[in-house]
Every structure is written in structure tokens, then in C-alpha cells.
Amino acid sequence: MIRDTFDRIKEKENVRENLIQLKAELKADHGREALLYYIGADYNVLLELLEHEEPKVRKNTALILGELGIRETLPKLYAAYEKEEQMFVRSSYLSAIKNFDYTAYVESLEEKYKELSSAVLTEDNKKHVDEELRLLSQLVRKAKGTGKHVFTGYKEPSSLILLTNRNYIEATLGQLNTMKAREFNAGVMVECDDLEKVLPVRTYTELLFMLKDVKTIDKDITSGARALAESSLLDFLKKRHEGNPPFYFRLELKAKMELDKRSSYSRKFAAELERLTGRQLINSTSDYEWELRLIENKEGRFNVLIKLTTLEDKRFYYRKNVIAASIQPTMAALVAVLAKNYLKEGAQVLDPFCGVGTMLIERNQAVKAGTMYGLDINGEAIERAKENTAVSGDTIYYINRDFFDFKHDYLFDEIITNMPRAMGHKEDSEIRELYRRFFRKAGEHINKGGVIILYSHNREYVHKFYDRNAYKLVEEFEISKKEGAYLFVLKAV
């Protein structure tokens, strides 16, 4: 029991071991409340331990006081931090302080950060200095904010990577025909002097930057971080943003390492990059402005890519609402581009499983339709689709109705949809029956010569249930073999 552990500490019985035990018990359900109730206003037992001769006792006491968050203990906690000489203990005080309203100490914490930033590092103190700096930086940023930079580098010459669906890279490449662009295994490389010519392309999943002078770095933390610190990286960031450093970043490492080793490597690399840039680049895992992406290559080095979160992606601004089954907008855009030769301007279009409207909106982006209808049995999805479409400015008529009960006065030129898949409450047998009924029902609503465009994760059901006398399968696209995703274009005959 938590009170028994506290009593043993009070009696100075195996203090360090019992503090560790108490710390663990605090994390149990209602542990904090139970201890606060038991000790009442008697904090002196813990406060006195902040002056204990054994460093690990001070360390664990500080962490416990942080968990308790008793406002009256903060001055003593901060005083103990300032007095602490053991490097490995100091960060524990800061971890504790972040659970309080420490506004009165922000200026002092900032001074500590500046002072520690110029400390002479040795093999013995480097790890602890880096950790203290990281926590000081977090505390100051939390209190004062980061003062985020505004992206202004639209006309800066840039080397870009556009990540795309690997099977249909040409769908994106074809939209960049006026630029110096080439295909590679994961997408498209582009040389561009006007980002606003690239940003509207709807079929890439991510836009990343390459540095002109450093494409790869060594795996060794010191030499790799130094190569980046001495590269054009800082200049790259300054040229594309309003305002001065520091720039806050996170590191994403893609390498063949176990998770704990990858985390340790990322932390050490980020700390070294901070130090070598004079804290002009600061690691921040949550409130960051750009992402440093290091990807292990076949030569055992890291490819260097940069993602700027300050560069707003406005392509899918309309998509305010989604549901679990919603198709990704870049995928819906790819479907529209791949099927573009079969889309007719001014067509009458129906989506029988429209979800939040993404497929219809992206279809209309590719080729302007006439009247568009969206059906869905999910009333919440229909309401969200209406909200999304109000933002996009399209005219789409949404009806909360089961497709299999739907009646309409005239036939449609196109049926385009993301077919439901076996997930959540839907069983595979349900999906099988849905495909069988879908092709029968679709025949009641499609014009002769009209097209059905299906994005599906059930290829075998499409081939099994479409009527060869009613439809001709004119094209099939393998979107992702791994995910079992396909695009079908069928023509009503």
C-alpha cells in the first residue's frame, strides 16, 4: 500500500529503495490522489530529502514531487535544482518542474539555457548537458511559445522529391511536363524555381526538399551531424522563411535498427546537430517547423531529405471532415487522373457509396461534371460530405439512402465510387453479397455507353460478379498489390 511505503520513507528505512517503490505506486490508478490524501499538508518529509547526501535519493524525490504537483513545493524544488552539483540529477528537477506553473522562473530558466549552451563538453558530461539543455528548451518554449516562422520561399530555386504511388509515377510526372523532372523508384525528382507550379499537383503524397550540397551523410553521429551543420541547411531554412533562428525540428530516422537503438541514435544525433549549429537548430518532437528525414541507403549511409511543415498544403482544403472508411484525397485524385480519358465533361455522375464526398470532389477537379449525386447509408457521412462540399464550392446533391433502394428519373453517364470493404462490423460474406447486388443495381442507373469507375480492395468479386453481357472491362489498374487495391473501368454495353 502506498501509505505503508510512505511511512517507511518517513522512518528513514531503505529510503532510496522505498522512493523507487513509491514512484511506481504513484503511477497506479488513483495512486497520486491516495498519497496526497494521506500526507495532507505535510510535505516536509519529501522536501527534506531534496537535501539528502545520496544523489539518487534527491533524484527520485524530485520526480515524486513533480508527480504530486503540489504548488507550495515548487520554490524548494527550484532552489534544489540551482544548488544541485551532480549532472545526472539536474534533469530530474526540470522533469518535475514542467508539471507546475513555473511562469515566475522562466527568465531564470532561459538564462540557465544560455549559460549551459556555452559549457565545455567532455565525454563525461556531454550526455547530461544535452539532456538538461533539451529539458530547459522545452520548458522555455512551453512558457513563451516558439515564435513560428512564416514560409516565404515560393520563388527560391529548389530540388524536390514528390513521393507518389510507385505503380503510377507517370500520373504525377505527366503533370510536370514544363519542368525539369524525372522518375525514380519512389516518385518524381523536380528542379523548380516556382513552387506554386508544383503545389497544385494533386497526386503526390508528400513534398520533400533536397539540399544541393549534401545528398547523403555518414552513419557516424559526429561526422554526419557535422556534415549537415557545415552544409547549406541553415541557409536553406533562412532563405525560405521570415524571421531569424532558431528553427525547431524533429528527426525521423528510417533505418534497419531495433526501436530502442533507433530512438537513442535519433536523440544523440539531434543533440549533436543542435550543439554544432550553436542551437540555431533545436530538436522538438512535438512543436516543430521542419522535419529532418534520414533514410538508410544500400551503401549504409543516410539519404538526407527535408519536409517543411511551414509550407502549407492547400490542395485538399475542403476536407474538413472524414470518417474511418474515407478514401485518402491523394488516392481519389489518382483515381480521377488514371480514369481521366473515360470522364466526360458535363456528365451526369453518381457515387453510390460517397462517404464524405472526396471521390466526387476529386472527379470534378479532373474534368468538370454536370449534375452529381452522392448516396450513403451513413447519415453522419452525408452531413460531413455536405460540409466538405460547401467549402470546395462544388454542386453535389447528397442523399442519405441505401443505394439498393435508390430510384431516379434519368440515367447517369458515370458511376464512380470507393467500394465498401470488409472492416469493422462488415464481414467478408456481406461484402461479397454487396458486389453481387451492386452490379445488378448499377445496370438500372447507367446509360448505354456509360462508365463505371470502381476503386476496390476485392478484385476477385469484381471479376466474379460483373455481367459480361452488360459490361465490358476496358481497363484495370493495380494500385497496390500489397494492400490489394485496384481501379476498374467498365463500360455499359
Secondary structure, DSSP 8 states (H G I E B T S, - for coil): -HHHHHHHHHTTSSHHHHHHHHHHHHTSTTHHHHHHHHHTT--HHHHHHTT-SSHHHHHHHHHHHHHHT-GGGHHHHHHHHHH---HHHHHHHHHHHTTS--GGGHHHHHHHHHHHHT----TTTHHHHHHHHHHHHHHHHHHH-----EE--TTS-EEEEEE--GGGHHHHHGGGTTSEEEEETTEEEEEES-GGGTTT--S-SEEEEE-SS-SEE-SSHHHHHHHHHTTTHHHHHHHTEES-S-EEEEEEEESSS-HHHHHHHHHHHHHHHHHHTTTSEEE-SSS-SEEEEEEE-TTSSEEEEEEETTS---TTTT-----TT---HHHHHHHHHHTGGG--TT--EEETT-TTSHHHHHHHHHS--SSEEEEES-HHHHHHHHHHHHHHT--EEEEES-GGG---SS-EEEEEEE---S-TT--HHHHHHHHHHHHHHHTTTEEEEEEEEEEES-HHHHHHHS-TTTEEEEEEEEEETTTTEEEEEEEE-
